[in-house]
Amino acid sequence: MAKGKNVLTTGDVAKICNVAPRTVSKWFDSGQLKGYRIPGSKDRRIPLNELVRFMKAHNMPTEALSVGRLRVLVIDNDANNKLAIVNNLKARDSYEVQAAGTSFETGAAIQRFAPHVVLINLLANGIDAGGICRSIRDNEEYATIKLIALANHLSQPEATALIQKGFDGYVSNPSDGTEVIRKIEEVTAIIY
């Protein structure tokens, strides 16, 4: 499977699970394997993280998945904050991490790195977090990217507004590495 391929066809899933494509279609149609249909078509698409969840839930071997490590993009223009988060994530073998300091660098990194998760510091100067969120959510190719906002001490209305704008979650204390990792694992729904 190619790096950056976050959405799979039923044929891809069939090869990974060593079953017939029709079996994958049955899993999908019964709701056991979640995904979506291509508009105007009967073709099905399964997000990679959903396949991992399904395989683990059914005790299927995941060795055939060449997912490698979870790719995380950290967006922050404060060098110290960015470095602390990057180092915390790199300390775990399960993450491949890159960082961006501007909205332009973010666009290039999303194209090149194909992250599974994007962490955005909402307080970073010169970074349009709302614009980045809209760009990702408006592009079907990036539908599986999970967005996590990093902000200090959000009120409940502020947190609710973030979710409504398209973020998958938020971290109230970005300096707490455990909280950041917990939120990444929560939004990707991968059971470790």
C-alpha positions as CSV (number, residue, x, y, z in Angstrom):
1,M,0.0,0.0,0.0
2,A,1.4,3.4,-1.0
3,K,2.4,5.8,1.7
4,G,-0.3,8.4,2.2
5,K,-3.1,6.2,1.1
6,N,-5.6,6.8,3.9
7,V,-8.7,5.6,2.1
8,L,-9.0,2.1,0.6
9,T,-11.1,0.4,-2.0
10,T,-12.9,-2.9,-1.3
11,G,-10.3,-4.6,-3.5
12,D,-7.5,-3.1,-1.4
13,V,-9.2,-4.3,1.8
14,A,-9.8,-7.8,0.3
15,K,-6.1,-8.2,-0.5
16,I,-5.0,-7.0,3.0
17,C,-7.5,-9.3,4.8
18,N,-7.0,-12.2,2.3
19,V,-10.7,-12.5,1.5
20,A,-12.9,-12.0,-1.6
21,P,-14.0,-8.5,-2.5
22,R,-17.6,-9.6,-2.1
23,T,-16.9,-10.5,1.6
24,V,-15.6,-6.9,2.2
25,S,-18.8,-5.6,0.5
26,K,-20.9,-7.7,2.9
27,W,-19.0,-6.4,5.9
28,F,-19.5,-2.8,4.6
29,D,-23.2,-3.3,3.8
30,S,-24.0,-4.9,7.2
31,G,-22.3,-1.9,9.0
32,Q,-19.5,-4.0,10.5
33,L,-16.9,-2.1,8.4
34,K,-17.6,1.6,8.2
35,G,-16.8,3.8,5.3
36,Y,-18.7,5.7,2.6
37,R,-19.9,5.4,-1.0
38,I,-18.6,7.5,-3.8
39,P,-21.5,9.9,-4.8
40,G,-23.3,8.7,-7.9
41,S,-21.6,5.3,-7.7
42,K,-21.9,2.0,-5.9
43,D,-18.1,2.0,-5.1
44,R,-17.2,1.9,-1.5
45,R,-14.3,3.5,0.3
46,I,-12.9,2.5,3.7
47,P,-10.7,4.8,5.8
48,L,-7.5,3.1,6.8
49,N,-8.0,3.8,10.5
50,E,-11.5,2.1,10.3
51,L,-9.9,-1.0,8.7
52,V,-7.3,-1.1,11.5
53,R,-10.2,-0.8,14.1
54,F,-12.2,-3.6,12.4
55,M,-9.2,-5.9,12.1
56,K,-8.2,-5.5,15.7
57,A,-11.9,-5.9,16.9
58,H,-12.1,-9.2,15.0
59,N,-8.6,-10.5,16.0
60,M,-7.4,-10.4,12.4
61,P,-3.6,-10.2,11.9
62,T,-2.6,-6.7,10.9
63,E,0.9,-7.6,9.6
64,A,-0.4,-7.1,6.0
65,L,-1.0,-3.5,6.7
66,S,2.0,-1.4,5.7
67,V,0.7,1.5,7.7
68,G,4.0,2.1,9.5
69,R,3.7,4.8,12.1
70,L,1.0,7.3,12.6
71,R,1.9,10.5,10.8
72,V,1.4,13.7,12.8
73,L,1.9,17.2,11.5
74,V,2.5,19.9,14.2
75,I,1.6,23.4,13.2
76,D,3.0,26.1,15.5
77,N,5.3,29.1,14.9
78,D,6.7,29.1,18.4
79,A,9.9,27.2,18.1
80,N,10.0,26.1,21.8
81,N,6.3,24.8,21.8
82,K,6.8,23.1,18.5
83,L,10.0,21.4,19.5
84,A,8.5,20.2,22.8
85,I,5.5,18.6,21.1
86,V,7.6,17.1,18.3
87,N,10.1,15.6,20.7
88,N,7.4,14.2,22.9
89,L,5.8,12.4,20.0
90,K,9.0,11.2,18.5
91,A,9.9,9.6,21.8
92,R,7.2,7.0,21.0
93,D,8.0,4.7,18.2
94,S,4.4,4.7,16.9
95,Y,4.6,8.3,15.5
96,E,6.3,9.9,12.5
97,V,6.3,13.6,13.1
98,Q,6.9,16.7,11.0
99,A,6.3,20.4,11.8
100,A,5.3,23.5,10.0
101,G,5.5,27.1,11.2
102,T,3.4,29.0,8.6
103,S,0.2,28.4,6.7
104,F,2.2,28.0,3.5
105,E,4.5,25.4,5.0
106,T,1.4,23.6,6.3
107,G,-0.1,23.3,2.8
108,A,3.2,21.9,1.4
109,A,3.6,19.5,4.3
110,I,0.0,18.2,4.0
111,Q,0.7,17.5,0.3
112,R,4.1,15.9,0.8
113,F,3.7,14.2,4.2
114,A,0.1,13.0,4.0
115,P,-0.5,13.2,7.8
116,H,-3.1,11.2,9.6
117,V,-3.4,13.9,12.3
118,V,-2.8,17.6,12.3
119,L,-2.1,19.5,15.6
120,I,-2.7,23.2,15.2
121,N,-1.8,25.8,17.9
122,L,-4.7,28.2,17.8
123,L,-2.7,30.9,19.5
124,A,0.1,30.9,16.9
125,N,0.6,34.3,15.2
126,G,0.4,34.3,11.4
127,I,-1.2,30.9,11.2
128,D,-4.9,30.9,10.1
129,A,-6.1,27.8,12.0
130,G,-9.7,28.3,10.8
131,G,-8.5,28.6,7.2
132,I,-6.4,25.5,7.4
133,C,-9.4,23.6,9.0
134,R,-11.7,24.8,6.2
135,S,-9.2,23.9,3.4
136,I,-8.8,20.4,4.8
137,R,-12.5,19.8,5.4
138,D,-13.4,21.2,1.9
139,N,-11.0,18.7,0.1
140,E,-12.4,15.2,-0.2
141,E,-8.8,13.9,-0.6
142,Y,-8.1,14.9,3.0
143,A,-11.4,13.6,4.5
144,T,-9.6,11.2,6.8
145,I,-7.2,13.7,8.3
146,K,-8.0,14.3,12.0
147,L,-7.6,17.9,13.2
148,I,-6.8,18.7,16.8
149,A,-6.7,22.2,18.2
150,L,-4.1,23.2,20.8
151,A,-5.3,26.0,23.1
152,N,-5.0,26.9,26.7
153,H,-8.0,26.8,29.0
154,L,-10.9,26.7,26.5
155,S,-14.4,27.4,27.8
156,Q,-17.1,24.8,26.9
157,P,-18.7,27.2,24.3
158,E,-15.3,27.7,22.7
159,A,-14.7,24.0,22.6
160,T,-18.1,23.3,21.1
161,A,-17.5,26.0,18.5
162,L,-14.2,24.3,17.5
163,I,-15.9,21.0,17.0
164,Q,-18.7,22.7,14.9
165,K,-16.1,24.3,12.7
166,G,-14.6,20.9,11.8
167,F,-12.0,20.1,14.4
168,D,-12.1,16.5,15.7
169,G,-10.9,17.4,19.2
170,Y,-8.9,19.8,21.2
171,V,-6.2,19.8,23.9
172,S,-6.6,22.4,26.7
173,N,-3.0,21.9,28.0
174,P,-0.6,21.4,25.0
175,S,2.4,21.3,27.3
176,D,1.0,18.0,28.8
177,G,2.4,15.4,26.4
178,T,0.2,12.7,27.9
179,E,-2.9,14.7,27.1
180,V,-1.8,15.3,23.5
181,I,-1.1,11.6,22.9
182,R,-4.4,10.6,24.6
183,K,-6.3,12.9,22.2
184,I,-4.4,11.7,19.1
185,E,-5.3,8.1,20.0
186,E,-8.9,9.1,20.8
187,V,-9.5,10.8,17.4
188,T,-7.8,8.2,15.3
189,A,-9.8,5.4,17.1
190,I,-6.8,3.1,16.9
191,I,-6.7,0.7,19.8
192,Y,-3.1,0.3,21.0
